Amino acid sequence: MFNASSKSYVCWRCASRRFTLNRATSRLDARLLPAHRPLWRRTLATVQHPASNGKNIETDAEELDAEEQRRKQLPIRERLRIWDDEHEDEAKTIMNDFADRGELSNSFTRPQNVSMVNPEIASPLFDGDELGDLRSEDANLNPGDMVELSSEGSRRPVLAICLGRFNDYDHYYTSSGKWFTGLGVRTLFVVPNFAQPAELEPIVNELPSSATPLETLNALQDLGHNPSRSSGAPLLRRMLRFAHEAEAVYQANAGTLDASSAFIGDPVKHRYLTLHEIAELLLPPSYQETGKFEPQALYAVHRALLQDEAFFRPLRQTGHKRSYLFEISPLSEVRIVQRAESLVREHMEKTTRLFHDQKSEPSPLQDFIKNARRLIDQSRESREWTGTSIIGPSKSRAEPIAHKWSPTELEILQFIELWASYQKFPNYSRLQCFGSAILRALDRYQDAETLSASTGWSFLQEVGWIPSWEIPARYSIRFPGVEIKPGGGYVRPYFGNLECHLKRDALVSMRRVWENTTAYCIDSEATMDIDDAVSLERTNNPDQYWFHVHVADPASSIQAESPVAKYAELVPETIYLSGHFERMLPNSISQDRFSLAADRPCLTFSALVDKDGGVLDRKITPGILKDVVYMTSEDVASAIEDPREDPIVGEGEVRLGPIPKAKPANRSMTRPGDLNNDQKNELVLLSQLGRAIQAHRLSKGATPFFQLRPEAQAYFDHLLEEGASNSGFLTGDPSIHIAYGKRSGTDLVENAMRLAGEIVARWCHDRGIPIPFRSQPHAVKNTALIQQYTRDVFYPLLKAGIRPDDNQWRHLRALIGNDEVTTTGGPHFTIGVDMYTKATSPLRRFSDLIVHWQIQATLVEEHKRQASLVGNQDDSFLPFSRDQLDRMLPMIRVREKQARALASGDGGDQWILQALVRAWRFGEAALPETFRFRVVHLYGRRSIQGRLDWFERAALMRAEALNDVLKMADVRVGDVYEVKLKNVNVHANKVFVEAVKVLEKTDDEIPIAPEGDRTEVLQA
C-alpha cells in the first residue's frame, strides 16, 4: 500500500506555472506574508481568494486559514463546485494530443504509436508562372513509391506506400495497416519503386469508389475503414523488413551516427549537405553498391540525424524529394541552445526551492526577466499587445529606452531568436518547452492562447530585438551562409572591394558593334537594373527577320570562381520583398557598369523568324549597343496602338498610411510621341512576330497567360524623414498598399524572353554544354491528357476571366508534375517548348549568370578553333563540368526558391496579413464585418481550409468555430459560408475565422461505403 501524501494535490497545469511575484501576490503582498505560510501553497493553490479590503495582512492570513480549514470539512463535490464557481472564467482547453496544422501538441505525456500520426499534407497549390516553382516537390509520387510520413504532432515517423491518385487525391497505405488520403504528403524520404503495381491491386480493390468525395473519405478513415490486413500483409511485411534492416545499419554504426555532429559540425559556420553527402561521411564504403547507398542505409542515417534537433534541420520548405538538404548548425549555435536549456532548468530548480522556503541564490535568468519586463511594460505604453503575433501600431512618438544586454542575456535572446524567428525546432521537439518556460517566467503573456513561437515573436518585438513590422519569413526562409540584419537587409561575408576583382572583357575581340540598330529596353520606370532589350534586323527576304534579344553581359568581366561570383551566389536572386530589397550584385557593379546602356557590353540571342512565327535559325553574338531607347510597356502599347486585352481577375485595393508618389526614373524615358515612324514600325513587327511565335507554343499546350495575384507594397518614406530610434530601427509604422498586380501593357517582352530561353537552351544542347535546363519531365507521359484538359476545361476559364479553383489547379499540376532544374534538356509544357532555360536576367539571377559563363567559354573555344562545336561532348574547357554543375544545382535550387518564396510567397503574404491586423484591430482601413468563405479542403474533422473574398486570402476554420451554425459532418468542399475574423497570426501566416451563417451548400449525392459493385449514398 502507498502512503498518502501529506501535501495537498497540485494539478499539472498549476505546477507548470513558476512563482512570479506579481501573479503570486495578486491578492496579498508576498513580501508581507507570514514566514510560517509556505509560498508554494500561495502560488500553486487552485483557489483564489477575494482581495483584501485594507485589513491587516495578518488578519487576512488568519481568515484565509480559517476559510481553508472550513472548506476541507466540506464534501469533495461541494468543494469542486465552489472552485468551479470561482474559476469559471479561467477554464482552458487541455492541449490536444493531436496537433492541428502548424500547432504544438502533447507528444510527451502520452505514449507514441504509429496510429497517432497525422501526416503533414501539402498546402493547396497556387497559380502563377514563377510561383509554380514553389509548389510541393512531393506532389508527384508514383504508385509503389514508399515514403516516410512525418507529423507535426508525433515524434514517431511512419512508412507508407503510395497507392496512386484517384479523383485528384493521393492514397497511401501505412506500415500500421492504415489507409489515408491527401493532397500530396510532405515527406523527406522516398524509396522509388518499392512495390510493383501488381502488389498494390489487392489493397486498391478494397478502397472506396474513385467517385467518393473527400468528406466521405475522411469519414471512412475516422471510422477505421481500412483495407483488410490479409490484403496488405505482403506490403506490411516488406515495410517491416525495411525498417528492421535500417535499424540493423543504425545499430552497427551507432557510435558514429549518434556522434555525427562531431564529424560534420563546423565551429562557427552553417553547413549544407545532402543526405547522400552525409552518408558518405558517416558510413563505411561497404554500404555502397556501384557508388550508391542502399535505401536502408540512407534511411538509418536520415533517422539518426532527425533525432538531434539542435544540430540538424532539413530544409523542408525548399528541398527536393531526391536532393533535399540538411542545415547543420555550427557548434557555437548549439552551445547557445544548451546554455539556454541549462539556464531555464536552473531557474526552475531554484524557484522550486523558494516554494519550499529553502534559501537559494537568484538564478541568472532572473536579471533577464526583470529587464525584459521593464521593456515590455514600456513598449505597451505606446504599442498594444494584440495576440496576433505582432504588436500594434505606435500610439505616440516616444522612443524606447535603449538597453544594453549582458552576455548571458544576449544568449537567452539568441535562443529565443532561434526558436521564434528561425523556427529551428520541429513542433514535437522538447526544445519548444524552454522557449515557452521563458515566456511563462516573464508573466506578461497570460492572455496568449499558447506560449508558442508566435508569442515569442511578439516578445522579440516588445523588447526591441526586431522592429514591429519585421517579416517572419525572412528568418524562417534563411539563405545559407547569409546573416539577417534585423529591420532590413542581409549581411554577406566580406570579400573586400569587389570592383577590384573585375577582369578585362573576355569577349572584347569578338564583339559586334550594333550600329544602325535601335535596342528597345521595355520596363517600368521603377526598374533599376536594365538587363534585356529587343531589336529587329531585316533580311533580304521580306518575310524573314532576325529577332534579337540583347542581354546584359556581366559574365564577361566576372570570373566564375571570383569573390564577386561567390558574393552573388549567396543571394542568388535579387529579392523584391517590399521593404527588404536586396540586389544579387552590388549596385556599383550591377547598375553602374553592366545595366544596359549605350556603349556597354551585351550578349545577343537571335532567332531567324518568318511571319508565321516559325524559327528557322539561331545564334548567339557578343556585342556593344549603341542606340538604346527606354520605354514602359504601356507606352509601347500606346505607340503601336495595340493594348493588351487579357481579362483581369480581381479588383480593389487597401491603403494604410500615406502612399508616396512614384519616384522619377533613373534614366531618360522615351514617350510614344518621341518615336519616329521607323521605330514604331519596328515595334509593331516585333509585337506581331512575338505573338506568331507564341501561337506555336499555344498549339503545343502552353498556358496563354497567368492571372495576377494580390501584392503588397510597404513604404517607409515618411519614417525616413523622422529618423531612426535609439534602438536602431525606424520609429512609427510603414504605409502599406495592397492591390492586384498590374499586367504589362504589351506581351512583347514576355514573348521575347521566352524566345531567348528557347534559343539558349537549343544552342547549348546542340553543343553538349551543360547548363541549368528547366523542364517538366512528368508532363511527357501525360501530354494527351494535359492537352485535352487545358483545351476543354482550364484555358477557357482563363480566357473568360474566371480564376480556376484550387481543385482545377491541383488536377493540372498533377498531370504536369514538378519543374525540374537539371543539366539535361527536356520539354517544358507550361511554356510550350521542347527545351528551355533562363538566361535573360544575369544581373538578378545567379543561374542565368552560370548560363552566361558556359556560353562565354564556348564562344571563346569556337573562336579559338574557328569551328562550330555542334555535336561536342567535351566539357574540359568549361568553367563548370556536368558533374560539378550536378552537385551545385540542389543548392542553387534551394536558394532560388527561398528568394521567390520571400517576395511572392510567405514574405509578401505577411505584409498583407499585417495590413489585415491593422485594419481589423485598429481601424486603419475599411474592412467588411463579414466575409464569404469558400471551402477548398477538409482536414478530417479538425478544421476546414477555405478562401476569403478579401484578396483571396486562405483561412482556417476550426471545429469549435462553427458556432452551432453547422456540424463538421455537414461541411462539403465548395460550400460557401459567411464568416467573421476570429484571429490573425502573422507569424504562422494564418487567418482564423468563425461561422456566422450558411450562404451556399453543395447539393450532391455523396457515396458512403462501397460494397462490391453497389454503393450506398446519402443525400447531402
Summary of the structure (lengths in Angstrom):
residues: 1020
radius of gyration: 31.6
end to end distance: 57.6
largest distance: 110.5
contacts: 3243
relative contact order: 0.09
helix: 39%
strand: 19%
